[in-house]
């Protein structure tokens, strides 16, 4: 599928590499190398550092890929949106983030360590997340804390 968007091209290159990395035949090695070259090219074009071994669903959206850093062991499920300057990395301890379906991670946020971002969770811009965020929750601040959604009054 052709896509003019650099984020799609980078993710497609990562998926192509991952499809062929275990194939030891000549064609598999060539296709794996082609995936590596495409990954390097699109990483430079987008100024991002997404490891080619990271697990990223095809439906993840990166509207502004610049400055995004993703650890090799990170997992991002379907329909997530990752904004610019986001880091999904590890701390001094081992482990990388797991981002569940439908999560949103705002610009400049850092999600560090073996943490789970729940389904449809939202991480505010520039938040630093060091602990799990439950499904449907919102985390903001440094360090990130959970916030309640405002209760809207039904009175007129």
C-alpha positions in Angstrom: 0.0 0.0 0.0 1.4 3.4 -1.0 1.5 6.1 1.6 3.0 9.6 1.1 3.4 10.1 4.9 6.9 9.6 6.3 5.5 8.0 9.5 3.8 5.3 7.5 6.9 4.7 5.4 9.0 4.3 8.5 6.6 1.9 10.2 6.3 0.0 6.9 10.1 -0.3 6.7 10.2 -1.6 10.3 7.5 -4.2 9.5 9.3 -5.3 6.3 12.5 -5.8 8.3 10.7 -7.8 11.0 9.0 -10.0 8.4 12.3 -11.0 6.8 14.8 -11.0 9.7 14.5 -14.7 10.5 14.6 -15.8 6.8 18.1 -17.0 6.1 17.7 -17.6 2.4 19.3 -15.2 -0.1 16.0 -13.4 -0.9 15.1 -13.1 2.8 18.5 -11.6 3.6 18.2 -9.2 0.8 14.7 -8.1 1.8 15.8 -7.8 5.4 18.7 -5.6 4.4 16.4 -3.5 2.2 14.1 -3.1 5.3 17.2 -2.0 7.4 18.2 0.6 4.7 14.7 2.0 4.4 14.5 2.2 8.2 17.8 4.1 8.4 16.7 6.5 5.6 13.2 7.3 7.1 14.7 7.6 10.6 17.1 10.3 9.3 14.3 12.0 7.3 11.9 12.1 10.3 14.6 12.8 12.9 13.3 9.9 15.0 14.9 7.0 16.8 12.5 4.1 16.6 14.2 0.8 17.1 13.5 -1.6 14.3 12.8 -4.4 16.8 10.0 -2.5 18.6 6.6 -4.0 18.3 4.3 -1.3 16.7 0.9 -2.1 15.3 0.2 -1.0 11.7 -2.6 1.3 12.9 -0.5 3.4 15.3 -0.5 7.1 14.3 2.4 9.5 14.5 1.1 12.8 13.2 4.5 14.5 13.9 7.2 11.9 14.0 10.1 14.4 14.8 12.0 13.5 17.9 10.2 10.3 18.8 12.3 7.7 20.5 11.1 4.1 21.0 13.0 1.4 22.8 13.5 -2.0 21.1 11.4 -3.8 23.7 8.5 -1.4 23.6 5.1 -2.6 22.5 2.4 -0.3 21.0 -1.0 -1.8 20.2 -3.6 -0.8 17.6 -5.1 2.7 17.2 -2.7 4.6 19.5 -1.6 8.1 18.7 2.0 9.2 19.6 2.8 12.9 19.2 6.2 14.5 18.6 9.2 14.3 21.0 7.8 11.3 22.9 10.1 8.8 24.5 9.1 5.3 25.2 12.3 4.0 27.0 13.8 2.2 29.9 15.1 3.4 33.2 18.3 2.0 34.9 16.2 -1.1 35.5 15.4 -3.3 32.5 12.0 -3.3 30.8 10.2 -1.0 28.4 6.7 0.4 28.1 3.6 -1.4 26.9 1.0 0.9 25.3 -2.5 -0.7 25.1 -5.0 -0.1 22.3 -6.4 3.4 21.8 -3.9 5.2 24.1 -2.9 8.8 23.4 0.6 10.1 24.3 1.0 13.9 24.2 3.9 15.9 22.8 7.1 15.6 24.8 5.9 12.9 27.2 8.4 10.4 28.6 7.1 6.9 29.4 10.0 5.1 31.1 10.5 1.6 32.4 8.4 -1.5 32.5 5.1 0.4 32.7 1.7 -0.3 31.2 -0.3 2.4 29.6 -3.9 1.2 29.7 -6.5 1.0 26.9 -7.7 4.5 25.9 -5.5 6.1 28.5 -4.3 9.6 27.8 -0.8 11.0 28.7 -0.6 14.7 28.9 2.1 16.8 27.1 5.5 16.7 28.8 4.4 14.2 31.4 6.9 11.8 32.9 5.3 8.5 33.4 7.1 6.0 35.7 4.2 3.9 36.9 1.3 2.1 35.3 -1.7 4.1 34.0 -5.0 2.3 34.2 -7.5 1.9 31.3 -9.4 5.1 30.4 -7.3 7.2 32.8 -5.5 10.5 32.2 -2.0 11.1 33.6 -0.3 14.5 33.6 2.7 16.3 35.3 6.2 15.5 36.4 6.2 13.0 37.8 2.8 12.0 36.2 -0.2 11.7 38.4 -3.7 10.5 37.6 -6.4 13.2 37.3 -10.1 12.9 37.4 -12.2 13.9 34.4 -14.2 17.0 35.2 -17.8 16.3 36.2 -20.1 18.4 34.0 -23.1 19.8 35.6 -26.4 19.0 33.9 -28.0 22.1 35.5 -28.8 24.9 33.0 
